[in-house]
Amino acid sequence: MTITIRDVPDETRQALADRARTEGKSLQSYLLAVLEQEAGFQRNRQILEWAEERARVRDSAVTGGDIAEIIRQGREQRSAQIRGAASEENRGP
């Protein structure tokens, strides 16, 4: 892939070229390394956001016991509905 950046000020281009030369790289290879590093930072930010979201969920007021209780209540309601439907069928028309 080719990326073109237009209207780069001369002083910016020169500063980048100087930095590339200091690192013993061509301007192209230096800029590619900068882009790869920035892409890595983006991946790191995504990982950090994911970890922060997981921590918020983990630290929320809802506990495993709360979830188990909600499931138990749901099962009881479902069982009651099934028993109610079965007793209506047994009564007949």
FENMO-V956380 format. One record per residue. RES is the residue in one small letter. PSI is psi in whole degrees, -180 to 180 (none if undefined). D_FIRST is the distance of its C-alpha to the first C-alpha in whole Angstrom. Layout:
BEGIN
res=RES psi=PSI d_first=D_FIRST
res=RES psi=PSI d_first=D_FIRST
END
This chain:
BEGIN
res=m psi=148 d_first=0
res=t psi=134 d_first=4
res=i psi=131 d_first=7
res=t psi=133 d_first=10
res=i psi=119 d_first=13
res=r psi=160 d_first=16
res=d psi=38 d_first=20
res=v psi=124 d_first=20
res=p psi=146 d_first=23
res=d psi=-42 d_first=24
res=e psi=-32 d_first=26
res=t psi=-46 d_first=23
res=r psi=-42 d_first=21
res=q psi=-41 d_first=24
res=a psi=-42 d_first=24
res=l psi=-42 d_first=21
res=a psi=-41 d_first=21
res=d psi=-43 d_first=25
res=r psi=-43 d_first=24
res=a psi=-45 d_first=21
res=r psi=-41 d_first=24
res=t psi=-37 d_first=26
res=e psi=2 d_first=24
res=g psi=31 d_first=24
res=k psi=160 d_first=20
res=s psi=162 d_first=18
res=l psi=-41 d_first=17
res=q psi=-48 d_first=13
res=s psi=-34 d_first=14
res=y psi=-47 d_first=16
res=l psi=-36 d_first=14
res=l psi=-42 d_first=11
res=a psi=-40 d_first=15
res=v psi=-44 d_first=16
res=l psi=-42 d_first=13
res=e psi=-39 d_first=13
res=q psi=-43 d_first=17
res=e psi=-41 d_first=17
res=a psi=-39 d_first=15
res=g psi=-40 d_first=18
res=f psi=-40 d_first=20
res=q psi=-44 d_first=19
res=r psi=-42 d_first=20
res=n psi=-41 d_first=23
res=r psi=-41 d_first=24
res=q psi=-41 d_first=24
res=i psi=-43 d_first=26
res=l psi=-42 d_first=29
res=e psi=-42 d_first=29
res=w psi=-45 d_first=30
res=a psi=-40 d_first=32
res=e psi=-40 d_first=34
res=e psi=-43 d_first=34
res=r psi=-40 d_first=36
res=a psi=-40 d_first=38
res=r psi=-43 d_first=39
res=v psi=-44 d_first=40
res=r psi=-38 d_first=42
res=d psi=4 d_first=44
res=s psi=168 d_first=45
res=a psi=-15 d_first=48
res=v psi=127 d_first=48
res=t psi=170 d_first=49
res=g psi=-36 d_first=49
res=g psi=-39 d_first=53
res=d psi=-44 d_first=52
res=i psi=-43 d_first=49
res=a psi=-40 d_first=52
res=e psi=-42 d_first=55
res=i psi=-42 d_first=53
res=i psi=-44 d_first=52
res=r psi=-45 d_first=56
res=q psi=-41 d_first=57
res=g psi=-41 d_first=55
res=r psi=-41 d_first=56
res=e psi=-43 d_first=60
res=q psi=-43 d_first=59
res=r psi=-43 d_first=58
res=s psi=-42 d_first=61
res=a psi=-40 d_first=63
res=q psi=-41 d_first=61
res=i psi=-44 d_first=62
res=r psi=-41 d_first=65
res=g psi=-43 d_first=66
res=a psi=-39 d_first=65
res=a psi=-40 d_first=67
res=s psi=-33 d_first=70
res=e psi=-38 d_first=70
res=e psi=-35 d_first=69
res=n psi=-27 d_first=72
res=r psi=-28 d_first=74
res=g psi=-175 d_first=74
res=p psi=none d_first=75
END
